[in-house]
Amino acid sequence: MEERRDEPPPAVTRPPVIASGAGTLSPLQQAYSNYVRHATACDRCRDLDGGACETAGELWRAYQAIGDDTYRRMPR
Ligand SMILES: [Zn+2]
């Protein structure tokens, strides 16, 4: 019997992984968690035609600033 090869793989449906547990995350992880939590709940962020979201932009810039600061502090 010949095996069918045109079947799509089974759909994987998993809930999004969202970092949580404030107090146990590093400042960088917390900043990213803040961004992801906003972006997954915000109607404007979820609407691809909704235009730029100011809040998401601020949270992303905060995450980048903490990342840049963390990198500068790393021993070389
Ligand atoms: Zn948003």
N, CA, C, O and the ligand as a Tripos MOL2 file, in Angstrom:
@<TRIPOS>MOLECULE
protein
  305   303    77     0     0
PROTEIN
NO_CHARGES

@<TRIPOS>ATOM
      1 N           0.8440   -1.1960    0.0000 N.3       1 MET1
      2 CA          0.0000    0.0000    0.0000 C.3       1 MET1
      3 C           0.8800    1.2470    0.0000 C.2       1 MET1
      4 O           1.8300    1.3760    0.7730 O.2       1 MET1
      5 N           0.5240    2.1500   -0.8930 N.am      2 GLU2
      6 CA          1.3410    3.3720   -1.0070 C.3       2 GLU2
      7 C           0.9330    4.4010    0.0640 C.2       2 GLU2
      8 O          -0.2470    4.6130    0.3440 O.2       2 GLU2
      9 N           1.9340    5.0050    0.6260 N.am      3 GLU3
     10 CA          1.6870    5.9830    1.6800 C.3       3 GLU3
     11 C           1.3310    7.3360    1.0650 C.2       3 GLU3
     12 O           1.9900    7.7800    0.1250 O.2       3 GLU3
     13 N           0.3160    7.9800    1.5780 N.am      4 ARG4
     14 CA         -0.0230    9.3210    1.0760 C.3       4 ARG4
     15 C           0.9850   10.3320    1.6100 C.2       4 ARG4
     16 O           1.3460   10.3290    2.7870 O.2       4 ARG4
     17 N           1.4240   11.1960    0.6990 N.am      5 ARG5
     18 CA          2.4410   12.1700    1.1030 C.3       5 ARG5
     19 C           1.9290   13.5980    1.0760 C.2       5 ARG5
     20 O           2.6500   14.5280    1.4400 O.2       5 ARG5
     21 N           0.6780   13.7760    0.6440 N.am      6 ASP6
     22 CA          0.1770   15.1480    0.5320 C.3       6 ASP6
     23 C          -0.6500   15.5850    1.7490 C.2       6 ASP6
     24 O          -1.2700   16.6480    1.7380 O.2       6 ASP6
     25 N          -0.6500   14.7600    2.7830 N.am      7 GLU7
     26 CA         -1.4240   15.1480    3.9710 C.3       7 GLU7
     27 C          -0.6440   16.1810    4.7800 C.2       7 GLU7
     28 O           0.5520   16.0070    5.0170 O.2       7 GLU7
     29 N          -1.2990   17.2350    5.1980 N.am      8 PRO8
     30 CA         -0.5980   18.2140    6.0370 C.3       8 PRO8
     31 C          -0.3240   17.6150    7.4180 C.2       8 PRO8
     32 O          -1.0510   16.7320    7.8740 O.2       8 PRO8
     33 N           0.7090   18.0920    8.0650 N.am      9 PRO9
     34 CA          0.9780   17.5880    9.4110 C.3       9 PRO9
     35 C          -0.1820   17.9790   10.3440 C.2       9 PRO9
     36 O          -0.8630   18.9750   10.1020 O.2       9 PRO9
     37 N          -0.3950   17.2200   11.3740 N.am     10 PRO10
     38 CA         -1.4910   17.5640   12.2880 C.3      10 PRO10
     39 C          -1.2750   18.9480   12.9040 C.2      10 PRO10
     40 O          -0.1530   19.3240   13.2460 O.2      10 PRO10
     41 N          -2.3630   19.6890   13.0370 N.am     11 ALA11
     42 CA         -2.2590   21.0370   13.5880 C.3      11 ALA11
     43 C          -1.8410   20.9750   15.0510 C.2      11 ALA11
     44 O          -2.3320   20.1540   15.8270 O.2      11 ALA11
     45 N          -0.9400   21.8450   15.3970 N.am     12 VAL12
     46 CA         -0.4950   21.9250   16.7840 C.3      12 VAL12
     47 C          -1.1910   23.1200   17.4160 C.2      12 VAL12
     48 O          -0.9920   24.2620   17.0000 O.2      12 VAL12
     49 N          -1.9780   22.8540   18.3880 N.am     13 THR13
     50 CA         -2.6640   23.9580   19.0710 C.3      13 THR13
     51 C          -2.2420   23.9570   20.5270 C.2      13 THR13
     52 O          -2.6160   23.0940   21.3210 O.2      13 THR13
     53 N          -1.4660   24.9390   20.8270 N.am     14 ARG14
     54 CA         -1.0260   25.1000   22.2140 C.3      14 ARG14
     55 C          -1.3140   26.5350   22.6340 C.2      14 ARG14
     56 O          -1.2470   27.4480   21.8100 O.2      14 ARG14
     57 N          -1.6270   26.7350   23.8780 N.am     15 PRO15
     58 CA         -1.7990   28.1260   24.3270 C.3      15 PRO15
     59 C          -0.4580   28.8410   24.2810 C.2      15 PRO15
     60 O           0.5820   28.2020   24.4390 O.2      15 PRO15
     61 N          -0.4580   30.1510   24.0670 N.am     16 PRO16
     62 CA          0.8200   30.8740   24.0280 C.3      16 PRO16
     63 C           1.5340   30.7770   25.3740 C.2      16 PRO16
     64 O           0.9090   30.7910   26.4350 O.2      16 PRO16
     65 N           2.8520   30.6790   25.2990 N.am     17 VAL17
     66 CA          3.6480   30.6540   26.5170 C.3      17 VAL17
     67 C           3.9050   32.0870   26.9370 C.2      17 VAL17
     68 O           4.5130   32.8590   26.1960 O.2      17 VAL17
     69 N           3.4540   32.4330   28.0960 N.am     18 ILE18
     70 CA          3.6080   33.7920   28.5820 C.3      18 ILE18
     71 C           4.4030   33.7460   29.8780 C.2      18 ILE18
     72 O           4.0330   33.0750   30.8420 O.2      18 ILE18
     73 N           5.4970   34.4760   29.8670 N.am     19 ALA19
     74 CA          6.3080   34.5210   31.0790 C.3      19 ALA19
     75 C           5.5110   35.1810   32.1920 C.2      19 ALA19
     76 O           4.8830   36.2180   31.9780 O.2      19 ALA19
     77 N           5.5340   34.6050   33.3430 N.am     20 SER20
     78 CA          4.8070   35.2010   34.4710 C.3      20 SER20
     79 C           5.5980   34.9110   35.7370 C.2      20 SER20
     80 O           6.7220   34.4120   35.6700 O.2      20 SER20
     81 N           5.0350   35.2120   36.8520 N.am     21 GLY21
     82 CA          5.7190   34.9580   38.1080 C.3      21 GLY21
     83 C           6.5650   36.1480   38.5110 C.2      21 GLY21
     84 O           7.7640   36.0110   38.7530 O.2      21 GLY21
     85 N           5.9380   37.3310   38.5850 N.am     22 ALA22
     86 CA          6.6660   38.5410   38.9610 C.3      22 ALA22
     87 C           7.4200   38.2930   40.2630 C.2      22 ALA22
     88 O           6.8960   37.6560   41.1760 O.2      22 ALA22
     89 N           8.6240   38.7860   40.3470 N.am     23 GLY23
     90 CA          9.4230   38.5950   41.5390 C.3      23 GLY23
     91 C          10.4430   37.4870   41.3320 C.2      23 GLY23
     92 O          11.4410   37.4260   42.0490 O.2      23 GLY23
     93 N          10.2080   36.6130   40.3660 N.am     24 THR24
     94 CA         11.1570   35.5470   40.1160 C.3      24 THR24
     95 C          11.9100   35.7800   38.8130 C.2      24 THR24
     96 O          12.8210   35.0260   38.4720 O.2      24 THR24
     97 N          11.5300   36.8190   38.0920 N.am     25 LEU25
     98 CA         12.1740   37.1000   36.8120 C.3      25 LEU25
     99 C          13.2490   38.1630   36.9780 C.2      25 LEU25
    100 O          13.1730   39.0090   37.8680 O.2      25 LEU25
    101 N          14.2450   38.1070   36.1120 N.am     26 SER26
    102 CA         15.2480   39.1680   36.0900 C.3      26 SER26
    103 C          14.5830   40.4160   35.5190 C.2      26 SER26
    104 O          13.5310   40.3140   34.8870 O.2      26 SER26
    105 N          15.1760   41.5970   35.7290 N.am     27 PRO27
    106 CA         14.5850   42.8130   35.1550 C.3      27 PRO27
    107 C          14.3810   42.7050   33.6470 C.2      27 PRO27
    108 O          13.3790   43.1890   33.1200 O.2      27 PRO27
    109 N          15.3220   42.0770   32.9520 N.am     28 LEU28
    110 CA         15.1940   41.9260   31.4980 C.3      28 LEU28
    111 C          14.0280   41.0050   31.1550 C.2      28 LEU28
    112 O          13.2440   41.2970   30.2520 O.2      28 LEU28
    113 N          13.9160   39.9050   31.8700 N.am     29 GLN29
    114 CA         12.8020   38.9780   31.6320 C.3      29 GLN29
    115 C          11.4680   39.6400   31.9710 C.2      29 GLN29
    116 O          10.4710   39.4370   31.2790 O.2      29 GLN29
    117 N          11.4630   40.4310   33.0410 N.am     30 GLN30
    118 CA         10.2230   41.0930   33.4410 C.3      30 GLN30
    119 C           9.7940   42.1020   32.3820 C.2      30 GLN30
    120 O           8.6080   42.2190   32.0720 O.2      30 GLN30
    121 N          10.7560   42.8270   31.8330 N.am     31 ALA31
    122 CA         10.4270   43.8160   30.8050 C.3      31 ALA31
    123 C           9.8600   43.1250   29.5620 C.2      31 ALA31
    124 O           8.9100   43.6190   28.9550 O.2      31 ALA31
    125 N          10.4370   41.9970   29.1890 N.am     32 TYR32
    126 CA          9.9260   41.2630   28.0240 C.3      32 TYR32
    127 C           8.5410   40.7010   28.3250 C.2      32 TYR32
    128 O           7.6570   40.7160   27.4680 O.2      32 TYR32
    129 N           8.3610   40.2080   29.5440 N.am     33 SER33
    130 CA          7.0580   39.6830   29.9540 C.3      33 SER33
    131 C           6.0030   40.7910   29.8910 C.2      33 SER33
    132 O           4.8790   40.5540   29.4490 O.2      33 SER33
    133 N           6.3580   41.9760   30.3250 N.am     34 ASN34
    134 CA          5.4170   43.1040   30.2590 C.3      34 ASN34
    135 C           4.9920   43.3630   28.8150 C.2      34 ASN34
    136 O           3.8140   43.5790   28.5290 O.2      34 ASN34
    137 N           5.9700   43.3370   27.9140 N.am     35 TYR35
    138 CA          5.6820   43.5770   26.5020 C.3      35 TYR35
    139 C           4.7590   42.4840   25.9420 C.2      35 TYR35
    140 O           3.7600   42.7800   25.2850 O.2      35 TYR35
    141 N           5.1050   41.2270   26.2100 N.am     36 VAL36
    142 CA          4.3190   40.1050   25.6680 C.3      36 VAL36
    143 C           2.9110   40.0960   26.2500 C.2      36 VAL36
    144 O           1.9380   39.8760   25.5280 O.2      36 VAL36
    145 N           2.8000   40.3330   27.5490 N.am     37 ARG37
    146 CA          1.4640   40.3430   28.1670 C.3      37 ARG37
    147 C           0.5950   41.4190   27.5380 C.2      37 ARG37
    148 O          -0.5890   41.1960   27.2850 O.2      37 ARG37
    149 N           1.1820   42.5940   27.2830 N.am     38 HIS38
    150 CA          0.4100   43.6540   26.6470 C.3      38 HIS38
    151 C           0.0220   43.2660   25.2220 C.2      38 HIS38
    152 O          -1.1420   43.3580   24.8340 O.2      38 HIS38
    153 N           1.0120   42.8350   24.4560 N.am     39 ALA39
    154 CA          0.7840   42.5840   23.0240 C.3      39 ALA39
    155 C          -0.2190   41.4640   22.7810 C.2      39 ALA39
    156 O          -0.9150   41.4720   21.7650 O.2      39 ALA39
    157 N          -0.3050   40.4980   23.6970 N.am     40 THR40
    158 CA         -1.2460   39.3980   23.4970 C.3      40 THR40
    159 C          -2.6430   39.7620   23.9660 C.2      40 THR40
    160 O          -3.6000   39.0660   23.6250 O.2      40 THR40
    161 N          -2.7900   40.8270   24.7340 N.am     41 ALA41
    162 CA         -4.1080   41.1990   25.2530 C.3      41 ALA41
    163 C          -4.6640   42.4590   24.5830 C.2      41 ALA41
    164 O          -5.8670   42.7140   24.6510 O.2      41 ALA41
    165 N          -3.8120   43.2380   23.9460 N.am     42 CYS42
    166 CA         -4.2200   44.5360   23.3950 C.3      42 CYS42
    167 C          -4.9150   44.3600   22.0400 C.2      42 CYS42
    168 O          -4.3660   43.7290   21.1360 O.2      42 CYS42
    169 N          -6.1040   44.9090   21.9040 N.am     43 ASP43
    170 CA         -6.8530   44.7910   20.6480 C.3      43 ASP43
    171 C          -6.0810   45.4160   19.4910 C.2      43 ASP43
    172 O          -6.0710   44.8780   18.3840 O.2      43 ASP43
    173 N          -5.4440   46.5350   19.7450 N.am     44 ARG44
    174 CA         -4.7120   47.2230   18.6700 C.3      44 ARG44
    175 C          -3.4990   46.4240   18.2150 C.2      44 ARG44
    176 O          -3.2250   46.3340   17.0190 O.2      44 ARG44
    177 N          -2.7680   45.8390   19.1730 N.am     45 CYS45
    178 CA         -1.6030   45.0200   18.8200 C.3      45 CYS45
    179 C          -2.0260   43.7690   18.0510 C.2      45 CYS45
    180 O          -1.3060   43.3030   17.1670 O.2      45 CYS45
    181 N          -3.1860   43.2340   18.3890 N.am     46 ARG46
    182 CA         -3.6480   42.0030   17.7380 C.3      46 ARG46
    183 C          -4.2380   42.2660   16.3660 C.2      46 ARG46
    184 O          -4.3580   41.3390   15.5640 O.2      46 ARG46
    185 N          -4.6120   43.5130   16.0730 N.am     47 ASP47
    186 CA         -5.1730   43.8700   14.7760 C.3      47 ASP47
    187 C          -4.0360   44.2960   13.8560 C.2      47 ASP47
    188 O          -3.4270   45.3470   14.0550 O.2      47 ASP47
    189 N          -3.7530   43.4670   12.8390 N.am     48 LEU48
    190 CA         -2.6140   43.7470   11.9610 C.3      48 LEU48
    191 C          -2.7830   45.0520   11.2060 C.2      48 LEU48
    192 O          -1.7920   45.6570   10.7960 O.2      48 LEU48
    193 N          -4.0120   45.4980   11.0130 N.am     49 ASP49
    194 CA         -4.2690   46.7630   10.3150 C.3      49 ASP49
    195 C          -4.5090   47.9110   11.2940 C.2      49 ASP49
    196 O          -4.8950   49.0060   10.8860 O.2      49 ASP49
    197 N          -4.2840   47.6620   12.5710 N.am     50 GLY50
    198 CA         -4.6240   48.6500   13.5960 C.3      50 GLY50
    199 C          -3.6070   49.7640   13.7490 C.2      50 GLY50
    200 O          -3.8540   50.7280   14.4740 O.2      50 GLY50
    201 N          -2.4660   49.6530   13.0810 N.am     51 GLY51
    202 CA         -1.4520   50.6900   13.2080 C.3      51 GLY51
    203 C          -0.6030   50.4640   14.4420 C.2      51 GLY51
    204 O          -0.8300   49.5380   15.2210 O.2      51 GLY51
    205 N           0.3890   51.3430   14.5990 N.am     52 ALA52
    206 CA          1.3310   51.1950   15.7060 C.3      52 ALA52
    207 C           0.6520   51.4680   17.0470 C.2      52 ALA52
    208 O          -0.1790   52.3690   17.1630 O.2      52 ALA52
    209 N           1.0110   50.6890   18.0400 N.am     53 CYS53
    210 CA          0.4780   50.8570   19.3950 C.3      53 CYS53
    211 C           1.5480   51.5640   20.2330 C.2      53 CYS53
    212 O           2.6690   51.0740   20.3720 O.2      53 CYS53
    213 N           1.1850   52.7050   20.7780 N.am     54 GLU54
    214 CA          2.1550   53.4810   21.5470 C.3      54 GLU54
    215 C           2.6260   52.7380   22.7930 C.2      54 GLU54
    216 O           3.8110   52.7550   23.1270 O.2      54 GLU54
    217 N           1.6950   52.0920   23.4690 N.am     55 THR55
    218 CA          2.0480   51.3680   24.6990 C.3      55 THR55
    219 C           3.0290   50.2460   24.3860 C.2      55 THR55
    220 O           4.0150   50.0590   25.1000 O.2      55 THR55
    221 N           2.7580   49.4970   23.3140 N.am     56 ALA56
    222 CA          3.6690   48.4100   22.9340 C.3      56 ALA56
    223 C           5.0460   48.9820   22.5970 C.2      56 ALA56
    224 O           6.0710   48.3940   22.9420 O.2      56 ALA56
    225 N           5.0610   50.1320   21.9220 N.am     57 GLY57
    226 CA          6.3310   50.7660   21.5780 C.3      57 GLY57
    227 C           7.1250   51.1430   22.8210 C.2      57 GLY57
    228 O           8.3380   50.9430   22.8830 O.2      57 GLY57
    229 N           6.4270   51.6900   23.8050 N.am     58 GLU58
    230 CA          7.1080   52.0720   25.0530 C.3      58 GLU58
    231 C           7.6410   50.8400   25.7810 C.2      58 GLU58
    232 O           8.7670   50.8460   26.2780 O.2      58 GLU58
    233 N           6.8290   49.7870   25.8410 N.am     59 LEU59
    234 CA          7.2680   48.5680   26.5420 C.3      59 LEU59
    235 C           8.4450   47.9250   25.8250 C.2      59 LEU59
    236 O           9.3500   47.3880   26.4630 O.2      59 LEU59
    237 N           8.4310   47.9800   24.4760 N.am     60 TRP60
    238 CA          9.5340   47.3970   23.7080 C.3      60 TRP60
    239 C          10.8070   48.2040   23.9030 C.2      60 TRP60
    240 O          11.8900   47.6380   24.0570 O.2      60 TRP60
    241 N          10.6760   49.5450   23.8970 N.am     61 ARG61
    242 CA         11.8590   50.3850   24.1100 C.3      61 ARG61
    243 C          12.4240   50.1890   25.5200 C.2      61 ARG61
    244 O          13.6400   50.2110   25.7100 O.2      61 ARG61
    245 N          11.5430   49.9970   26.5060 N.am     62 ALA62
    246 CA         12.0020   49.7390   27.8760 C.3      62 ALA62
    247 C          12.7780   48.4240   27.9240 C.2      62 ALA62
    248 O          13.8200   48.3310   28.5720 O.2      62 ALA62
    249 N          12.2580   47.4090   27.2320 N.am     63 TYR63
    250 CA         12.9490   46.1110   27.1780 C.3      63 TYR63
    251 C          14.3200   46.2720   26.5260 C.2      63 TYR63
    252 O          15.3090   45.7280   27.0180 O.2      63 TYR63
    253 N          14.3840   47.0170   25.4220 N.am     64 GLN64
    254 CA         15.6550   47.2210   24.7300 C.3      64 GLN64
    255 C          16.6430   47.9880   25.6090 C.2      64 GLN64
    256 O          17.8320   47.6710   25.6360 O.2      64 GLN64
    257 N          16.1460   49.0000   26.3280 N.am     65 ALA65
    258 CA         17.0300   49.8010   27.1780 C.3      65 ALA65
    259 C          17.6340   48.9400   28.2790 C.2      65 ALA65
    260 O          18.8230   49.0550   28.5770 O.2      65 ALA65
    261 N          16.8210   48.0780   28.8860 N.am     66 ILE66
    262 CA         17.3330   47.1880   29.9370 C.3      66 ILE66
    263 C          18.3200   46.1900   29.3360 C.2      66 ILE66
    264 O          19.3320   45.8600   29.9540 O.2      66 ILE66
    265 N          18.0230   45.7130   28.1340 N.am     67 GLY67
    266 CA         18.9370   44.7860   27.4720 C.3      67 GLY67
    267 C          20.2660   45.4410   27.1650 C.2      67 GLY67
    268 O          21.3240   44.8470   27.3710 O.2      67 GLY67
    269 N          20.2100   46.6800   26.6670 N.am     68 ASP68
    270 CA         21.4500   47.4060   26.3660 C.3      68 ASP68
    271 C          22.2650   47.6280   27.6370 C.2      68 ASP68
    272 O          23.4850   47.4640   27.6440 O.2      68 ASP68
    273 N          21.5640   48.0090   28.7220 N.am     69 ASP69
    274 CA         22.2390   48.2560   30.0000 C.3      69 ASP69
    275 C          22.8530   46.9630   30.5230 C.2      69 ASP69
    276 O          23.9840   46.9600   31.0080 O.2      69 ASP69
    277 N          22.1130   45.8790   30.4270 N.am     70 THR70
    278 CA         22.6200   44.5770   30.8810 C.3      70 THR70
    279 C          23.8810   44.1940   30.1020 C.2      70 THR70
    280 O          24.8490   43.6890   30.6710 O.2      70 THR70
    281 N          23.8500   44.4430   28.7940 N.am     71 TYR71
    282 CA         25.0120   44.0980   27.9550 C.3      71 TYR71
    283 C          26.2220   44.9390   28.3480 C.2      71 TYR71
    284 O          27.3440   44.4360   28.4200 O.2      71 TYR71
    285 N          25.9800   46.2380   28.6050 N.am     72 ARG72
    286 CA         27.1040   47.1110   28.9820 C.3      72 ARG72
    287 C          27.7560   46.6680   30.2830 C.2      72 ARG72
    288 O          28.9580   46.8550   30.4720 O.2      72 ARG72
    289 N          26.9640   46.0770   31.1870 N.am     73 ARG73
    290 CA         27.4910   45.6650   32.4980 C.3      73 ARG73
    291 C          28.1910   44.3060   32.4710 C.2      73 ARG73
    292 O          28.8160   43.9090   33.4540 O.2      73 ARG73
    293 N          28.0890   43.6030   31.3600 N.am     74 MET74
    294 CA         28.6950   42.2760   31.3060 C.3      74 MET74
    295 C          30.2080   42.3910   31.3140 C.2      74 MET74
    296 O          30.7770   43.2290   30.6150 O.2      74 MET74
    297 N          30.8630   41.5440   32.1090 N.am     75 PRO75
    298 CA         32.3390   41.5510   32.1120 C.3      75 PRO75
    299 C          32.8770   41.1020   30.7590 C.2      75 PRO75
    300 O          32.3270   40.2130   30.1100 O.2      75 PRO75
    301 N          33.9650   41.7440   30.3580 N.am     76 ARG76
    302 CA         34.5610   41.3670   29.0620 C.3      76 ARG76
    303 C          35.9770   40.8630   29.2620 C.2      76 ARG76
    304 O          36.6450   40.4990   28.2940 O.2      76 ARG76
    305 ZN         -0.9610   47.4600   22.1920 Zn       77 ZN77
@<TRIPOS>BOND
     1     1     2 1
     2     2     3 1
     3     3     4 2
     4     3     5 am
     5     5     6 1
     6     6     7 1
     7     7     8 2
     8     7     9 am
     9     9    10 1
    10    10    11 1
    11    11    12 2
    12    11    13 am
    13    13    14 1
    14    14    15 1
    15    15    16 2
    16    15    17 am
    17    17    18 1
    18    18    19 1
    19    19    20 2
    20    19    21 am
    21    21    22 1
    22    22    23 1
    23    23    24 2
    24    23    25 am
    25    25    26 1
    26    26    27 1
    27    27    28 2
    28    27    29 am
    29    29    30 1
    30    30    31 1
    31    31    32 2
    32    31    33 am
    33    33    34 1
    34    34    35 1
    35    35    36 2
    36    35    37 am
    37    37    38 1
    38    38    39 1
    39    39    40 2
    40    39    41 am
    41    41    42 1
    42    42    43 1
    43    43    44 2
    44    43    45 am
    45    45    46 1
    46    46    47 1
    47    47    48 2
    48    47    49 am
    49    49    50 1
    50    50    51 1
    51    51    52 2
    52    51    53 am
    53    53    54 1
    54    54    55 1
    55    55    56 2
    56    55    57 am
    57    57    58 1
    58    58    59 1
    59    59    60 2
    60    59    61 am
    61    61    62 1
    62    62    63 1
    63    63    64 2
    64    63    65 am
    65    65    66 1
    66    66    67 1
    67    67    68 2
    68    67    69 am
    69    69    70 1
    70    70    71 1
    71    71    72 2
    72    71    73 am
    73    73    74 1
    74    74    75 1
    75    75    76 2
    76    75    77 am
    77    77    78 1
    78    78    79 1
    79    79    80 2
    80    79    81 am
    81    81    82 1
    82    82    83 1
    83    83    84 2
    84    83    85 am
    85    85    86 1
    86    86    87 1
    87    87    88 2
    88    87    89 am
    89    89    90 1
    90    90    91 1
    91    91    92 2
    92    91    93 am
    93    93    94 1
    94    94    95 1
    95    95    96 2
    96    95    97 am
    97    97    98 1
    98    98    99 1
    99    99   100 2
   100    99   101 am
   101   101   102 1
   102   102   103 1
   103   103   104 2
   104   103   105 am
   105   105   106 1
   106   106   107 1
   107   107   108 2
   108   107   109 am
   109   109   110 1
   110   110   111 1
   111   111   112 2
   112   111   113 am
   113   113   114 1
   114   114   115 1
   115   115   116 2
   116   115   117 am
   117   117   118 1
   118   118   119 1
   119   119   120 2
   120   119   121 am
   121   121   122 1
   122   122   123 1
   123   123   124 2
   124   123   125 am
   125   125   126 1
   126   126   127 1
   127   127   128 2
   128   127   129 am
   129   129   130 1
   130   130   131 1
   131   131   132 2
   132   131   133 am
   133   133   134 1
   134   134   135 1
   135   135   136 2
   136   135   137 am
   137   137   138 1
   138   138   139 1
   139   139   140 2
   140   139   141 am
   141   141   142 1
   142   142   143 1
   143   143   144 2
   144   143   145 am
   145   145   146 1
   146   146   147 1
   147   147   148 2
   148   147   149 am
   149   149   150 1
   150   150   151 1
   151   151   152 2
   152   151   153 am
   153   153   154 1
   154   154   155 1
   155   155   156 2
   156   155   157 am
   157   157   158 1
   158   158   159 1
   159   159   160 2
   160   159   161 am
   161   161   162 1
   162   162   163 1
   163   163   164 2
   164   163   165 am
   165   165   166 1
   166   166   167 1
   167   167   168 2
   168   167   169 am
   169   169   170 1
   170   170   171 1
   171   171   172 2
   172   171   173 am
   173   173   174 1
   174   174   175 1
   175   175   176 2
   176   175   177 am
   177   177   178 1
   178   178   179 1
   179   179   180 2
   180   179   181 am
   181   181   182 1
   182   182   183 1
   183   183   184 2
   184   183   185 am
   185   185   186 1
   186   186   187 1
   187   187   188 2
   188   187   189 am
   189   189   190 1
   190   190   191 1
   191   191   192 2
   192   191   193 am
   193   193   194 1
   194   194   195 1
   195   195   196 2
   196   195   197 am
   197   197   198 1
   198   198   199 1
   199   199   200 2
   200   199   201 am
   201   201   202 1
   202   202   203 1
   203   203   204 2
   204   203   205 am
   205   205   206 1
   206   206   207 1
   207   207   208 2
   208   207   209 am
   209   209   210 1
   210   210   211 1
   211   211   212 2
   212   211   213 am
   213   213   214 1
   214   214   215 1
   215   215   216 2
   216   215   217 am
   217   217   218 1
   218   218   219 1
   219   219   220 2
   220   219   221 am
   221   221   222 1
   222   222   223 1
   223   223   224 2
   224   223   225 am
   225   225   226 1
   226   226   227 1
   227   227   228 2
   228   227   229 am
   229   229   230 1
   230   230   231 1
   231   231   232 2
   232   231   233 am
   233   233   234 1
   234   234   235 1
   235   235   236 2
   236   235   237 am
   237   237   238 1
   238   238   239 1
   239   239   240 2
   240   239   241 am
   241   241   242 1
   242   242   243 1
   243   243   244 2
   244   243   245 am
   245   245   246 1
   246   246   247 1
   247   247   248 2
   248   247   249 am
   249   249   250 1
   250   250   251 1
   251   251   252 2
   252   251   253 am
   253   253   254 1
   254   254   255 1
   255   255   256 2
   256   255   257 am
   257   257   258 1
   258   258   259 1
   259   259   260 2
   260   259   261 am
   261   261   262 1
   262   262   263 1
   263   263   264 2
   264   263   265 am
   265   265   266 1
   266   266   267 1
   267   267   268 2
   268   267   269 am
   269   269   270 1
   270   270   271 1
   271   271   272 2
   272   271   273 am
   273   273   274 1
   274   274   275 1
   275   275   276 2
   276   275   277 am
   277   277   278 1
   278   278   279 1
   279   279   280 2
   280   279   281 am
   281   281   282 1
   282   282   283 1
   283   283   284 2
   284   283   285 am
   285   285   286 1
   286   286   287 1
   287   287   288 2
   288   287   289 am
   289   289   290 1
   290   290   291 1
   291   291   292 2
   292   291   293 am
   293   293   294 1
   294   294   295 1
   295   295   296 2
   296   295   297 am
   297   297   298 1
   298   298   299 1
   299   299   300 2
   300   299   301 am
   301   301   302 1
   302   302   303 1
   303   303   304 2
@<TRIPOS>SUBSTRUCTURE
     1 MET1         2 RESIDUE 1 A MET
     2 GLU2         6 RESIDUE 1 A GLU
     3 GLU3        10 RESIDUE 1 A GLU
     4 ARG4        14 RESIDUE 1 A ARG
     5 ARG5        18 RESIDUE 1 A ARG
     6 ASP6        22 RESIDUE 1 A ASP
     7 GLU7        26 RESIDUE 1 A GLU
     8 PRO8        30 RESIDUE 1 A PRO
     9 PRO9        34 RESIDUE 1 A PRO
    10 PRO10       38 RESIDUE 1 A PRO
    11 ALA11       42 RESIDUE 1 A ALA
    12 VAL12       46 RESIDUE 1 A VAL
    13 THR13       50 RESIDUE 1 A THR
    14 ARG14       54 RESIDUE 1 A ARG
    15 PRO15       58 RESIDUE 1 A PRO
    16 PRO16       62 RESIDUE 1 A PRO
    17 VAL17       66 RESIDUE 1 A VAL
    18 ILE18       70 RESIDUE 1 A ILE
    19 ALA19       74 RESIDUE 1 A ALA
    20 SER20       78 RESIDUE 1 A SER
    21 GLY21       82 RESIDUE 1 A GLY
    22 ALA22       86 RESIDUE 1 A ALA
    23 GLY23       90 RESIDUE 1 A GLY
    24 THR24       94 RESIDUE 1 A THR
    25 LEU25       98 RESIDUE 1 A LEU
    26 SER26      102 RESIDUE 1 A SER
    27 PRO27      106 RESIDUE 1 A PRO
    28 LEU28      110 RESIDUE 1 A LEU
    29 GLN29      114 RESIDUE 1 A GLN
    30 GLN30      118 RESIDUE 1 A GLN
    31 ALA31      122 RESIDUE 1 A ALA
    32 TYR32      126 RESIDUE 1 A TYR
    33 SER33      130 RESIDUE 1 A SER
    34 ASN34      134 RESIDUE 1 A ASN
    35 TYR35      138 RESIDUE 1 A TYR
    36 VAL36      142 RESIDUE 1 A VAL
    37 ARG37      146 RESIDUE 1 A ARG
    38 HIS38      150 RESIDUE 1 A HIS
    39 ALA39      154 RESIDUE 1 A ALA
    40 THR40      158 RESIDUE 1 A THR
    41 ALA41      162 RESIDUE 1 A ALA
    42 CYS42      166 RESIDUE 1 A CYS
    43 ASP43      170 RESIDUE 1 A ASP
    44 ARG44      174 RESIDUE 1 A ARG
    45 CYS45      178 RESIDUE 1 A CYS
    46 ARG46      182 RESIDUE 1 A ARG
    47 ASP47      186 RESIDUE 1 A ASP
    48 LEU48      190 RESIDUE 1 A LEU
    49 ASP49      194 RESIDUE 1 A ASP
    50 GLY50      198 RESIDUE 1 A GLY
    51 GLY51      202 RESIDUE 1 A GLY
    52 ALA52      206 RESIDUE 1 A ALA
    53 CYS53      210 RESIDUE 1 A CYS
    54 GLU54      214 RESIDUE 1 A GLU
    55 THR55      218 RESIDUE 1 A THR
    56 ALA56      222 RESIDUE 1 A ALA
    57 GLY57      226 RESIDUE 1 A GLY
    58 GLU58      230 RESIDUE 1 A GLU
    59 LEU59      234 RESIDUE 1 A LEU
    60 TRP60      238 RESIDUE 1 A TRP
    61 ARG61      242 RESIDUE 1 A ARG
    62 ALA62      246 RESIDUE 1 A ALA
    63 TYR63      250 RESIDUE 1 A TYR
    64 GLN64      254 RESIDUE 1 A GLN
    65 ALA65      258 RESIDUE 1 A ALA
    66 ILE66      262 RESIDUE 1 A ILE
    67 GLY67      266 RESIDUE 1 A GLY
    68 ASP68      270 RESIDUE 1 A ASP
    69 ASP69      274 RESIDUE 1 A ASP
    70 THR70      278 RESIDUE 1 A THR
    71 TYR71      282 RESIDUE 1 A TYR
    72 ARG72      286 RESIDUE 1 A ARG
    73 ARG73      290 RESIDUE 1 A ARG
    74 MET74      294 RESIDUE 1 A MET
    75 PRO75      298 RESIDUE 1 A PRO
    76 ARG76      302 RESIDUE 1 A ARG
    77 ZN77       305 GROUP 0 **** ****
